[in-house]
């Protein structure tokens, strides 16, 4: 029933990761699917490719912030 609600009305997204302003991850309140934003700002499903991409991006961002401090 939850999946039907998302298909008809759309996902109700809530932010689940707030560490980095540039990387945003969301979770649907109804179906518990996870989403993220790509490089163009589009919301895409969070699969293994996007998880690895986000982790690498966070590591690079942290290294730059440590060097800048």
N, C-alpha and C positions, 0 to 999 in steps of 0.2 A: 504494500500500500504506500510505503514511503517513497519508493522509486516512481510510482505513478504520479504522486504529488509533485515531485521534482520535474518530471517530464511535462506536466501540464502547466504548472505555475512558475517553474524555474527554481534554481537552487537558492537557499537562504545561506549566504556565505558569512562566516565569522572569521576574523583574523586569529590565527593560532601562533604566529611567530612574529615577534616585534623587535628582535635584536638589531636588525639592520634595516635602515629605512629603504634601501634600494631593493631588497629581496622581500617579497611579500608572499606568505603562504596562507591559504584559507581552508576552512573545512565547512562542508554543508551541514547545517543543523539537522536536516531530515535524514539524509542517507549516509552521512559520515564519510563521504568521499572527499579527498584532499585535492586542492588546486593550487597553482602558483601563477605568477606572471612571467611571461617570456620577455625577451629583449625589447619588444615593441609595445609592451604594456597589455597584451592580450592575455586573458585568463585561459590557462590550459590545465589538463589533468596532471597531477603530480605522479609521474612514473619514475622508474629507476634512473632514466636519463636526466630528468629535471632535478632529482634529488642530488645526484652527483654534481651536476652543474652548479646548483645552489651551494653545496658544500665547498667546492673549489672557489667560487666567487667570494664566499664568506672568509675563507682562509687568506685570500689575496687582500681583501679589504682590511682584515685585522692586521696583517703585516704592514700595510701602508700606514695605518693609524698608529702602530707602535713606533715606526720609524719617524713619523711626523712629530710625535710627542717628545 
